[in-house]
Amino acid sequence: MKDKTKDELIKELHELHQEHDKLSKSYQILSLEARLDEAMMTKLHTAVNTTSDAIFLTDTEGIITYINSGFTALYGYTADEVVCKVTPRIIKSGLLNKEVYESFWKTLKNKTEVKGEILNKRKNGEVVFIEGTASPIFDKQNTIIGFLGIQRDITERKQVEQAHKESEIKFKEIINQINDGILVFDEQGKIIIWNRGAAKIFKIKANDAINRNIADIQYQFAPPALKNKALIRNTIKGIVSLQTPEVFNRIIDNEIVELNSENIRNIQSIVFPIKLVGYNLFCSVFRDTTEIKQFEKQLLKLNSEKDKFFSIIAHDLRSPFNSFLGYTKLMAEELETFSIHDIKEIVVTMGKSATQLYNLLDNLLHWARMNQGLIPFKPQRMGFTDICKDIIEILYPNAEAKKITINYSASDEINIFADIDMLNMVLRNLISNAIKFTNNGGTINISAKQAPSNITISVSDNGIGIKHDVLIKLFDISQLQTTIGTAEEKGTGLGLILCKEFVEKHGGTIWAESKPGKGSKFKFTLPIDTEKAIELNN
């Protein structure tokens, strides 16, 4: 080996110094980078363990290689219990459907992130709702070298959601059990709630009403006089903008036209705002008052008829009283001037007035008790022939006084189901009327005819008959009138009204057929079906 010169040695030494300086600087840089990486890893580790989310790493076979403190808090497992252990397998807890589990791994191994919610188990067996993501981890060659899982406990949120869902179901069920119609619409007029009551009233199912505009519904059902789309929309605009507060919480009577019909129904409604955070909803509650309105009209009519009825009764009561009071005053002041014959005539007249007054009061009492439901209804099976014969026997003196013949014809096999006291009163009134309006020597025929569903009983005479304008008012309480008989007999005017109410209480009907000068025929039916009569009175 040739000895190097001094210059060569100095040059080589200088080069070595330069190389040393470079190596020293590289070492310093590497040391700094190492210290920086260590600091960064410390910060990253601290951040990962500070988060409440569970973070874990697995190898390509799903074996856990790392967990943070959030994982331990969520599942209850420590690192020693799960890291590099074949079990437990976190998402293979038995709660995940096999197909879903297989799809999960297939998606991950296809280098695709998986997100979703699952039911899982803690170490102690407690079920927990999990929301999480699973992502593949790649090396520089884009090969999967493991997986990253991030999960969080959403059990409390799910419980709140479930409670809210159950509350909503209960709320809907409650409003669906209400017979009144209930609908709720938003600030755009869009219907969001439509209960069964609304579906029943409007005959539109909830699915067909929800998301429709309330103005369109109102226009669809508006009666012709109010079918103005612009007016309806302006009304709704005033409500949703709160510009017409005077319409809120007021009961309003409206009319609607039935769906696919021209029938008008009465609706009573109220609307009010529901103030929420940042927006308002509007609730309308309504009910069908058609029947109530009809009952109100009937009640007004009945009250009017009763007022008229009592006016007539008062007039009819005054007449016999005036006669009675007049004769008693006359006898008190001038009795010594009357002969025995005069006194007898006065007493006979007073007796007739007293009898008329008694009959009127008796019929009035029966009518009042009937309308108050104080007359017991006790139907029973009985033979019609025996009942009829008893009535004829009672009224025979009245008929004999006018030489009137009463004929009865009916099959002995006819049995009827009726209240005996009510039937007696009906027959007594009809036969008494026939005697009263039949001339001397006339004839009265009583018959009974059985049909499959009822029995028709007829009382006819060949008397003076009834004018048409009187005939149509016979059973009208507001048209009560008294007619003088052929022998100047006076009635109370209430008899036929009582007959009508007693017959209808049995579920039957009563009517009259007559022409002036050709007699009259009064007929009424009694049902054979015993249950019908009882049902009507229950």
RAGI-V680872 format. One record per backbone hydrogen bond with DSSP energy under -0.5 kcal/mol. NH is the residue of the N-H (numbers start at 1). CO is the residue of the C=O. If there is no record, write none. Layout:
nh;co
NH;CO
NH;CO
//
This chain:
nh;co
9;5
10;6
11;7
12;8
13;9
14;10
15;11
16;12
17;13
18;14
19;15
20;16
21;17
22;18
23;19
24;20
25;21
26;22
27;23
28;24
29;25
30;26
31;27
32;28
33;29
34;30
35;31
36;32
37;33
38;34
39;35
40;36
41;37
42;38
43;39
44;40
45;41
46;42
47;43
48;44
49;45
50;46
51;47
54;151
55;53
56;149
57;66
58;147
59;63
62;59
65;57
66;57
68;55
71;68
72;68
73;69
74;70
75;71
76;71
76;72
81;78
82;78
82;79
83;79
84;64
85;82
90;88
92;89
93;91
97;95
101;97
102;98
103;99
104;100
105;101
106;102
107;103
108;104
109;105
110;106
111;108
112;107
114;134
116;132
118;130
120;128
122;126
123;75
125;122
128;120
130;118
131;152
132;116
133;150
134;114
135;148
137;146
139;143
142;139
145;137
146;137
147;58
148;135
149;56
150;133
151;54
152;131
154;129
154;152
155;129
158;154
159;155
160;156
161;157
162;158
163;159
164;160
165;161
166;162
167;163
168;164
169;165
170;166
171;167
172;168
173;169
174;170
175;171
176;172
177;173
177;174
178;174
181;286
183;284
184;193
185;282
186;190
189;186
191;212
192;184
193;184
195;182
199;195
200;196
201;197
202;198
203;199
204;199
208;205
209;205
209;206
210;206
211;191
212;209
214;189
216;213
217;213
218;214
219;215
220;216
221;217
222;218
222;219
223;255
226;223
227;224
228;226
232;228
233;229
234;230
235;231
236;232
237;233
238;234
239;235
240;236
241;237
242;239
243;238
244;238
247;244
248;245
249;271
250;247
252;250
252;269
254;252
254;267
256;265
257;221
258;256
258;263
261;258
265;256
267;254
268;287
269;252
270;285
271;247
272;283
274;281
275;273
276;274
276;279
278;276
279;276
281;274
282;185
283;272
284;183
285;270
286;181
287;268
289;266
289;287
290;266
293;289
294;290
295;291
296;292
297;293
298;294
299;295
300;296
301;297
302;298
303;299
304;300
305;301
306;302
307;303
308;304
309;305
310;306
311;307
312;308
313;309
314;310
315;311
316;312
317;313
318;314
319;315
320;316
321;317
322;318
323;319
324;320
325;321
326;322
327;323
328;324
329;325
330;326
331;327
332;328
333;329
334;330
335;331
337;334
338;335
343;339
344;340
345;341
346;342
347;343
348;344
349;345
350;346
351;347
352;348
353;349
354;350
355;351
356;352
357;353
358;354
359;355
360;356
361;357
362;358
363;359
364;360
365;361
366;362
367;363
368;364
369;365
370;366
371;367
372;368
373;370
374;369
375;369
376;374
378;376
380;418
382;416
384;414
387;383
388;384
389;385
390;386
391;387
392;388
393;389
394;390
395;391
396;392
399;395
400;396
401;397
402;398
402;399
403;400
404;399
405;442
407;405
407;444
409;446
414;411
416;382
418;380
418;416
420;378
420;418
423;419
424;420
425;421
426;422
427;423
428;424
429;425
430;426
431;427
432;428
433;429
434;430
435;431
436;432
437;433
438;435
441;402
442;439
444;405
445;460
446;407
447;458
448;409
449;456
451;454
455;526
456;449
457;455
457;524
458;447
459;522
460;445
461;520
462;443
464;437
470;467
471;467
472;468
473;470
474;471
476;473
477;475
479;476
480;477
485;489
486;436
488;485
498;494
499;495
500;496
501;497
502;498
503;499
504;500
505;501
506;502
506;503
507;504
508;503
511;523
513;521
515;519
517;464
518;515
519;463
521;513
522;459
523;511
524;457
525;509
526;455
528;453
529;453
530;528
533;529
534;530
535;531
536;532
537;533
537;534
538;535
//
